[in-house]
Amino acid sequence: MDVLYFAWVRERIGIPRETVDTKATTVAELVEELKAREERYEAAFADLSALRVALDQDLSDFDASLDGVREVAFFPPMTGG
């Protein structure tokens, strides 16, 4: 699946996107797999309350299933005005 990183998440990880082979069944499990890779992922995902996630461009939760998902995007909360 494609994993996209935006704003400071991208800055901490150092890449805007990557293709990931995963055994994760939920977003939270995917995050744990990514955090285990190396320190830059650990830093990016240290505080999940500061992150939002979208699955196939629909806002979702970290406990959501990845079944059939092709794209996961991580980004900080956005404010409007």
C-alpha positions as CSV (number, residue, x, y, z in Angstrom):
1,M,0.0,0.0,0.0
2,D,1.1,3.6,-0.5
3,V,1.8,5.6,2.6
4,L,1.9,9.4,2.3
5,Y,3.3,11.9,4.8
6,F,2.4,15.6,5.0
7,A,3.8,18.7,6.7
8,W,6.0,18.1,9.8
9,V,5.4,14.3,9.5
10,R,7.1,14.3,6.1
11,E,9.9,16.5,7.5
12,R,10.7,14.1,10.4
13,I,10.6,11.0,8.2
14,G,12.4,12.6,5.3
15,I,10.2,11.4,2.4
16,P,6.8,12.4,1.1
17,R,5.6,8.8,0.3
18,E,6.6,5.2,0.1
19,T,5.1,1.8,-0.8
20,V,4.9,-0.4,2.3
21,D,4.4,-4.2,2.5
22,T,2.6,-4.8,5.8
23,K,1.0,-7.5,7.8
24,A,-0.9,-4.8,9.8
25,T,-4.7,-5.2,9.9
26,T,-5.4,-1.7,11.4
27,V,-3.8,1.7,11.2
28,A,-2.5,1.5,14.7
29,E,-0.7,-1.8,13.8
30,L,0.8,-0.1,10.7
31,V,2.0,2.8,12.9
32,E,3.7,0.3,15.3
33,E,5.4,-1.4,12.3
34,L,6.6,1.9,11.0
35,K,7.9,3.1,14.4
36,A,9.9,-0.1,14.8
37,R,11.8,0.6,11.5
38,E,14.0,3.4,12.8
39,E,14.2,6.5,15.0
40,R,12.9,9.0,12.5
41,Y,9.6,7.1,12.3
42,E,9.5,6.8,16.1
43,A,9.8,10.6,16.3
44,A,7.1,11.2,13.7
45,F,4.6,8.9,15.4
46,A,5.5,9.7,19.0
47,D,2.3,11.5,19.7
48,L,-0.7,10.1,17.8
49,S,-3.0,12.7,19.3
50,A,-1.1,15.3,17.1
51,L,-1.9,13.3,14.0
52,R,-4.8,12.5,11.7
53,V,-5.1,9.7,9.2
54,A,-6.9,9.3,5.9
55,L,-7.6,6.0,4.2
56,D,-8.1,6.2,0.5
57,Q,-8.6,10.0,1.0
58,D,-11.3,9.6,3.7
59,L,-10.6,10.8,7.2
60,S,-10.5,7.8,9.5
61,D,-9.4,6.6,13.0
62,F,-6.3,4.8,14.1
63,D,-8.3,1.7,15.0
64,A,-9.7,1.4,11.4
65,S,-9.2,-1.7,9.4
66,L,-6.7,-1.6,6.5
67,D,-8.7,-4.3,4.6
68,G,-8.8,-3.2,0.9
69,V,-7.1,0.1,1.6
70,R,-4.7,1.2,-1.1
71,E,-3.5,4.5,0.4
72,V,-2.8,5.7,3.9
73,A,-2.0,9.4,4.6
74,F,-0.7,10.9,7.8
75,F,-0.9,14.6,8.6
76,P,-1.3,17.1,11.4
77,P,-4.7,18.4,12.2
78,M,-5.8,21.3,10.0
79,T,-7.5,24.5,11.1
80,G,-9.7,26.6,8.9
81,G,-10.5,30.2,9.0
